């Protein structure tokens, strides 16, 4: 269960951290330093690579999330209340 939780958290960090990086660091830096014709290929290539990683991270988050739920006794055991 510890390995599943670690993988779950790492995949979620990759997904959310990557989105934050793209929005708050990559995009403003590209806007500040590159003209639009140069900016588009950079953003396209960077996001293409990132979204390949995100697809894997989403699969890991879903798989480990289900594993964690069922290891705890199923959805009935983990629901609030």
KAZIDA-V582569 format. One line per field, one symbol per residue. ss: DSSP state (H for helix, E for strand, C for the rest). burial: # if it has 16 or more other C-alpha atoms within 10 Angstrom, else .. Layout:
# KAZIDA-V582569
ss = ???
burial = ???
This chain:
# KAZIDA-V582569
ss = CHHHHHHHHHHHHHHHHHHHHHHHHHHHHHHHHCCHHHHHHHHHHHHHHHHHHHHHHHHHHHHHHHHHHHHCCCHHHHCCC
burial = ...#..###.##.##..##..#...#...#........#.......#..#...#..##.##..##.##.............
